[in-house]
């Protein structure tokens, strides 16, 4: 896979597919981590005289037409503003994705300048399953530029027009972020240093059962925390009250537990839980052992014995991959489990990878420095699919020579 240093970019419009899908509170960005992660590629291209035209998505606009989606939003306007602040230079936002205004912005760029297209998901064809519809949008995007750089790792698992179809229409290369992500994921899958410990949390086991099954061949220890752990506990016969539960997944979870035991992979589950009277930041709560969790409570975090157990099971790790918080970290009263995981991993000297999504947001929200970990991924879903052993369409498109 070629990198941007292999392209001659001076004086040429480079369409850069970035992942700038940041969380918003109204029009305010609450975590600019993905914007910051894109800076090395953007600044290098601009410094080499490229005319950088950024293509990115934001959220999941509702509607069946461009007009409906553009009216519903969200616009990339706050993202363009924040990127301009970080760069110390104006970032011109087009009024459309691949129309007349986008063409005018592209044509108006001088060497080293940066423009941005509107939210590419305003175009229904971006996410269409119809090959022809995606190809038509990809052709309109390709007409705006002479080169393509793929740096939106968080979207690499999507067969979308700007990620999968577009690279084949222009000379292309991978950005620094994508190359860094792939290098780290290869270290996780090709002869990792041991013990190799994987921490998986988040809401639902259904999102991660496939990666768990694949990791049974690779990891020495799996620590299951957060919302997904309640289905595992239920599979062992424990009461979980009103906690998140995927009852239809219990047979699969039971099979995973049995297969882990057969292969000698240690699967660690919570031993105590913080049971709350409801889902609220100020809900009354207390700690219960998993053997005595009340039927009228909802677990929102891991208890102190579990936090100590997790720290102990991470202490000797030489390779760690963590995806998914251990509790509702957005509520301070229920952030202790996630903080304990981050704290334990931050003290390790081996390869430590925070697998994007809510985990990446959590470490920043809880005040941990990015330097406390080897790598903080920008792509939670993409990272998981890579670890499942699945081909990522966006990576495959970038690997094709052109």
NUGU-724058 format. One record per residue (C-alpha): x, y, z; residue in one letter. Coordinates in steps of 0.001 Angstrom, whole numbers, padded with zeros to 6 digits, always signed. Layout:
% NUGU-724058
XYZa ...
//
This chain:
% NUGU-724058
+000000+000000+000000x +001488+003329-001069x +001744+006256+001322x +001394+009958+000596x +005164+010346+000363x +004956+008266-002827x +002689+010813-004557x +003708+013993-006355x +001132+016359-004934x +002359+019910-005577x -000151+021963-007517x -002654+019116-007647x -006041+018777-005982x -005866+015868-003538x -009217+014516-002382x -008525+013372+001166x -011099+010996+002656x -010781+011649+006385x -012727+010435+009403x -013954+013567+011162x -017072+011972+012641x -016882+013745+015991x -019540+013813+018717x -021630+016970+018888x -023740+018642+021551x -025844+020841+019323x -023219+022580+017208x -020463+022151+019818x -017815+019454+019359x -017421+017506+022591x -014349+015482+021558x -012047+016606+018734x -009787+013537+018908x -010521+012419+015348x -009805+015878+013968x -006465+015961+015767x -005625+012462+014539x -006079+013654+010937x -003712+016618+011296x -000416+014892+010359x -001666+013868+006917x -003410+017184+006256x -000444+019307+007300x +002056+017204+005348x +000014+017385+002162x -000424+021137+002519x +003263+021653+003303x +004169+019807+000102x +002006+022136-001958x -001097+020002-002370x -004478+021606-002805x -006250+019590-000130x -009962+018898-000548x -011325+017001+002444x -014231+014579+002159x -015780+013316+005406x -019024+012207+006991x -020750+013271+010175x -023475+011290+011901x -026248+009496+010051x -028416+012121+008331x -032060+011092+008012x -034001+011189+004775x -034171+009530+001383x -032996+012486-000711x -030103+014932-000643x -032474+017788+000220x -034007+015926+003153x -030649+014903+004563x -029077+018338+004144x -032056+019910+005901x -031843+017399+008750x -028068+017787+009174x -025599+017686+010740x -023432+019996+008666x -019651+019799+008769x -019500+023534+009515x -018344+023142+013154x -015746+020576+012035x -014358+022908+009382x -014217+025670+011979x -012368+023538+014520x -009949+022203+011916x -009190+025775+010877x -008470+026691+014495x -006069+023772+014904x -004309+024523+011620x -004253+028274+012085x -005594+028624+008558x -008997+029016+006940x -010762+025855+005812x -013360+026702+003174x -016510+024586+003450x -018412+023897+000238x -022167+024222+000235x -022616+020779-001278x -020803+017451-001634x -020079+017029-005330x -022042+019797-007016x -021325+023239-008394x -020173+024734-005105x -017816+021821-004432x -016359+022289-007916x -015900+026013-007271x -014117+025380-003962x -011827+022799-005571x -011013+025106-008478x -010342+028019-006129x -007728+026280-003993x -004140+027464-004242x -001100+025350-003399x -001125+024531+000330x -004721+025601+000861x -007444+023411+002362x -011110+023077+001502x -013819+020730+002720x -016871+019190+001080x -020168+019086+002933x -021185+015939+004803x -020765+013174+002214x -023648+011251+003766x -026025+013967+002571x -025668+012037-000703x -027866+008894-000401x -025592+007163-002917x -022665+007285-000469x -024081+004408+001575x -026177+002770-001162x -026011-000972-001713x -026558-000301-005422x -023184-000441-007197x -024340+001881-009944x -025529+004593-007582x -022256+004525-005666x -020247+004557-008895x -022089+007670-010118x -021274+009574-006915x -017671+008326-006986x -017313+009661-010546x -018586+013099-009518x -016151+013172-006587x -013265+012019-008791x -013955+014891-011195x -013038+017333-008403x -009449+016104-007971x -006369+014565-009555x -005318+012348-006622x -007006+010443-003793x -005723+009800-000273x -007584+007460+002073x -007063+008387+005716x -010483+007720+007251x -009693+004479+009037x -012942+004591+010993x -014857+004115+007727x -012564+001513+006123x -014966-001324+006942x -017718+000353+004893x -018374-000368+001226x -019195+003287+000646x -018682+005378-002487x -016010+007697-001056x -014178+004841+000669x -014453+001864-001655x -015457+003012-005159x -013546+006282-005453x -009916+005083-005012x -010130+003041-008216x -010831+006172-010251x -007726+008163-009258x -004070+007536-008424x -004261+006873-004708x -002358+006297-001487x -002991+005781+002213x -002589+008598+004714x -000391+008442+007797x -003314+007581+010084x -004362+004547+008068x -000785+003288+007789x -000329+003657+011564x -003596+001858+012315x -002754-001051+010031x +000755-001366+011473x -000622-001635+015004x -003347-004107+014049x -000774-006318+012354x +001209-006365+015589x -001941-007517+017389x -002605-010332+014942x +000867-011507+013917x +002883-013057+016748x +001964-010615+019565x +004134-010501+022684x +002605-012526+025505x +000643-012551+027683x -001844-011045+025219x -004864-009672+027083x -008022-008375+025406x -010525-006209+027304x -013961-006027+025722x -016810-003894+027024x -019582-001756+025671x -023276-002401+025423x -023911-005650+023542x -022145-008985+023076x -023733-009308+019622x -021389-006561+018423x -018334-008520+019513x -019106-012240+019505x -017389-012719+016150x -014207-011012+017309x -014260-013003+020563x -014526-016254+018625x -011571-015248+016456x -009508-014077+019432x -009842-017457+021118x -007118-018491+018662x -004861-015577+019570x -005384-014128+023057x -004282-015630+026355x -006923-013845+028428x -010236-012119+027715x -011672-009647+030221x -015399-009080+029625x -016761-005891+031207x -019505-003306+030869x -022942-003876+029395x -021967-006966+027448x -020826-008734+030614x -024388-009022+031923x -025350-011472+029170x -022261-013529+030041x -023234-013479+033729x -026796-014472+032857x -025422-017371+030812x -023719-018549+034005x -027040-018434+035849x -026630-015118+037675x -029411-012596+038251x -028753-009295+036418x -031991-007441+037208x -032781-004622+034791x -029223-004498+033407x -028578-004574+029666x -029273-008078+028424x -029387-009837+025073x -031292-012922+026102x -031332-014289+022549x -027510-014376+022583x -027189-016536+025702x -026725-019798+023719x -023867-018231+021700x -022307-016743+024823x -022502-020115+026574x -020783-021716+023588x -018012-019107+023705x -017448-019744+027415x -017265-023484+026798x -014902-023086+023839x -012651-020753+025826x -012421-023330+028601x -011676-026078+026070x -008834-024072+024532x -007377-022916+027822x -008170-019229+027221x -008984-017494+030473x -012266-015564+030277x -012635-013173+033204x -016058-011835+034206x -017107-009318+036892x -017406-010539+040462x -019338-007523+041767x -021485-004827+040206x -022702-001335+041018x -026478-001668+041066x -028470+001537+040557x -032161+002279+041036x -032303+003631+037473x -030356+004968+034543x -029483+008462+035741x -026301+010283+036821x -027655+010771+040343x -029355+007388+040762x -029012+005771+044170x -026608+002867+043971x -024661+000299+045947x -022321-002600+045307x -023574-006172+045064x -021720-009449+044442x -022763-011115+041187x -024094-013989+043278x -026570-011663+044987x -027597-008986+042508x -031177-007825+043151x -033835-008233+040470x -034994-004609+040776x -031596-002966+040145x -029673-002020+037007x -025900-002338+036864x -024148+000764+035542x -020559-000065+036533x -018131-002633+037859x -017637-002922+041624x -014363-002491+043559x -013540-006220+043699x -013920-006431+039911x -011753-003349+039449x -009018-004969+041532x -009412-008233+039614x -009083-006446+036271x -005930-004652+037408x -004445-007960+038541x -005277-009706+035258x -003673-006863+033293x -000531-006505+035412x +001666-008974+033473x +000331-008202+029991x +002821-007509+027218x +000111-006858+024597x -003305-005326+025312x -006255-004469+023097x -009154-002672+024777x -012485-001887+023141x -015552-000759+025059x -016050+001001+028415x -016617-000903+031643x -019569+001229+032727x -021520+004401+032026x -018405+006567+032144x -020376+009625+031030x -021879+009692+034553x -019058+010443+037056x -020581+008182+039701x -020328+005216+037317x -016964+005896+035676x -014780+004026+038159x -014664+000738+036258x -013608+002382+033003x -011080+004521+034883x -009627+001414+036552x -009139-000304+033184x -007499+002773+031680x -005296+003236+034749x -004106-000365+034736x -003329-000319+031007x -001574+003054+031224x +001064+001585+033561x +002076-001213+031182x +005273-001064+029147x +004225-003348+026284x +001978-002714+023282x -001245-001097+024503x -003998-000300+022020x -007236+001523+022818x -009627+000365+020132x -011448+003540+019186x -015084+004524+019650x -016285+005001+023206x -013014+003682+024647x -011042+006455+022962x -013601+009037+024069x -013479+007661+027607x -009716+007920+028075x -009825+011549+026951x -012907+012368+029019x -011296+010834+032113x -008160+012906+031676x -005649+010322+030458x -002899+011515+028153x -002663+009897+024741x +000991+009208+025529x -000145+006803+028275x -000962+004251+025553x +000945+002985+022535x -001930+003753+020201x -005463+005156+020430x -007400+004020+017394x -009911+006196+015577x -011896+003237+014278x -013742+001059+016772x -015822-000905+014262x -013009-001090+011713x -010554-002336+014330x -012954-005048+015474x -013638-006261+011941x -009901-006401+011253x -009421-008493+014403x -012284-010731+013269x -010125-011533+010246x -012500-009835+007801x -011323-007876+004772x -011902-004134+005101x -013240-002860+001744x -011540+000529+002088x -008150-001037+002735x -008580-003448-000154x -009328-000493-002461x -006184+001319-001346x -004051-001783-001833x -005059-002061-005492x -002255-000530-007580x -003033+002496-009720x 
//
